[in-house]
Amino acid sequence: MFKMRRDAKTAAAVNKGLAAALLVNVPSGVKVMSDEGVPSSVIGRVFLGEPARRASDWKHHR
């Protein structure tokens, strides 16, 4: 079982940032998350890699 992010706004911002990182580049994704107010600790966790992401995070399947 996975933990759901309590803050839906943060969850949406993380997913927008992940999409920007995939479609443009990682710095763009970081900027989107930062501009949306995602804490830097969360941004770091998200960009450490897929294993560090929550099950509810948007994922790109290759």
N, C-alpha and C positions, 0 to 999 in steps of 0.2 A: 504494500500500500504506500502511496506517496502523500506528502503533505501538500495541501493546496496553499497557494499564496493568499494571505488574508486580504491584501489590498488589490482589488481588481484593476485599479488604475495603474499600479506598478506592473502587474502581469501584462496588461495591454502594451505598456511602454517597452517592456522587455521584448515582447513579440515583434513590435515595430522595429526595434533596434536590431534584432536578429535578422529580420527581413532585409533591412537596409545593409547589414553586413554582407549578406548573401548576394544581394543585387548590385551593390556598389562596392563597398569595401569595409573592413573592420573599423577603421577610424570613423566612418560615417555612422556605423551602428552604435559605437560608443557615444558619439555626439548626440544622436537621437535620444538615447537613454538618459544621458546627462541633462539635455535640454528639458526632458520630461520629468526630471527630478528623481530619477532612480539613484539610490545611494551607491557610491563608488564601490563599496564592498560587494554589492549585488552585481554590479557591472563586471567586476573582476571575476566573480564566481561563474557568471554566465559565459565569459569568454575564455575560461580555463579549458573548456572543451566539453564535449557532449556528456561525458560521465558526471560532470559537476552540475549539469542543468537539472532542473526539476522536471518531473514527468509531464507537467502541464505546459512547459515551454514549447513554443513552435519549433519544429525540426524540419530540416530539409533532408529528404531521403534521396540518396543518389541512385 
